[in-house]
Amino acid sequence: MILKREIGLLSICLCLFFLFGCQQISNAERTEESLVDYEYLPLDNGYSAEVDNWLHDAKQSGDEIAHNYAAEDGIEYVYAKGYSQAKASYVYENIDKKINSKIKVTLLKGESSDELFIKVTYSKDIDVTELDVIEDEALFYN
């Protein structure tokens, strides 16, 4: 009888330990997701004078390349002609005990008439913003 009660208490403790452990992982995942965010912006809206001037120059270049503009700490804009989709991520690297952090903006190659304009916001100090181009849609979504 005492053995059954001890096994029951042990089972309850293990279940609670498992449930609280899963909750901590879930909270950590939510924290990581909030490090960087991005949104698609319309090309014809009025923005600050600096952003409008930069966007005008980027659009006038006519090249199918991506342009980025660091407006202020934690805010960056990306304009790309010839690209249809974008995503942004935070990358933290420890290479030979040297810490690097960066924002990686990945662009999916589209039609030559496609244009995109995004605003990337991030909450951490970063060393660099990297623009990456992918032509394969399957790789973009993985």
C-alpha positions in Angstrom: 0.0 0.0 0.0 2.8 2.4 0.9 4.7 1.4 -2.2 1.7 2.3 -4.4 1.3 5.7 -2.8 5.1 6.4 -3.3 4.9 5.3 -7.0 1.8 7.5 -7.4 3.5 10.6 -5.9 6.6 9.9 -7.9 4.5 9.7 -11.1 2.8 13.0 -10.3 6.2 14.7 -9.6 7.6 13.5 -12.9 4.5 14.7 -14.8 4.8 18.2 -13.1 8.5 18.3 -13.8 7.9 17.4 -17.5 5.1 20.0 -17.8 7.1 22.8 -16.3 10.1 21.9 -18.4 8.1 22.1 -21.6 6.7 25.5 -20.5 10.2 26.9 -20.1 11.2 25.8 -23.6 8.1 27.4 -24.9 8.9 30.7 -23.2 12.5 30.6 -24.6 11.2 30.1 -28.1 8.9 33.1 -27.7 11.8 35.2 -26.6 13.9 34.2 -29.6 11.1 35.0 -31.9 11.0 38.6 -30.7 14.6 39.4 -31.5 13.8 40.4 -35.0 10.7 41.3 -36.9 9.9 42.6 -40.4 6.9 44.0 -42.3 6.2 44.7 -45.9 5.7 48.4 -46.6 3.9 50.0 -49.6 6.3 51.8 -52.0 4.1 54.9 -52.4 3.6 55.9 -48.8 5.5 59.0 -47.4 8.2 58.1 -44.9 10.9 60.3 -43.3 12.9 62.5 -45.7 15.9 60.3 -45.3 14.1 57.1 -46.1 12.2 58.7 -49.0 15.4 60.0 -50.5 17.2 56.7 -50.1 14.2 54.8 -51.5 14.0 57.1 -54.5 17.7 56.6 -55.3 17.4 52.8 -54.8 14.4 52.7 -57.2 16.2 54.9 -59.8 19.2 52.6 -59.9 17.2 50.2 -62.1 19.4 47.3 -61.0 17.9 44.0 -59.9 19.9 44.1 -56.7 18.9 44.6 -53.1 19.5 47.9 -51.3 19.5 48.3 -47.5 19.5 51.4 -45.3 20.2 51.5 -41.6 17.8 54.3 -40.5 18.6 54.2 -36.8 19.6 51.7 -34.1 17.2 48.7 -34.4 15.6 49.8 -37.7 16.7 48.9 -41.2 15.0 49.1 -44.6 15.4 46.9 -47.6 14.3 47.6 -51.1 14.8 45.0 -53.8 13.7 44.9 -57.5 13.3 41.5 -59.0 12.5 39.8 -55.8 9.1 38.5 -54.6 9.4 37.5 -50.9 11.6 38.3 -48.0 12.3 37.0 -44.5 14.5 38.1 -41.7 16.3 36.3 -38.9 18.8 36.9 -36.1 22.0 34.9 -36.3 24.3 34.5 -33.2 27.7 32.8 -33.9 30.5 31.8 -31.6 33.5 31.2 -33.9 36.8 30.5 -32.0 35.4 32.3 -29.0 34.6 35.4 -31.0 31.0 36.4 -30.8 29.2 37.7 -34.0 25.6 38.7 -34.2 23.9 39.6 -37.4 20.5 40.2 -39.0 20.1 38.0 -42.1 17.6 39.1 -44.7 16.8 36.4 -47.2 15.3 37.4 -50.5 13.5 35.1 -53.0 14.2 35.8 -56.6 11.1 36.7 -58.6 10.1 38.3 -61.8 12.1 41.3 -63.1 9.0 43.5 -62.5 8.6 42.4 -58.8 9.5 45.0 -56.1 9.5 44.7 -52.4 10.1 47.1 -49.6 10.5 45.9 -46.0 11.2 47.4 -42.6 13.3 45.2 -40.3 13.3 45.9 -36.6 15.5 44.2 -34.0 16.1 44.5 -30.3 19.7 43.4 -30.0 23.0 45.1 -30.9 24.2 43.6 -34.2 27.5 43.6 -36.0 26.2 43.5 -39.6 23.2 43.0 -41.8 23.6 40.3 -44.4 21.5 40.2 -47.5 21.1 36.7 -49.0 19.5 35.8 -52.3 17.8 32.5 -53.0 16.3 31.4 -56.3 14.8 28.1 -55.2 11.5 28.5 -53.5 11.8 25.2 -51.6 15.0 26.4 -50.0 13.5 29.7 -49.1 10.7 28.1 -47.1 13.0 25.7 -45.3 
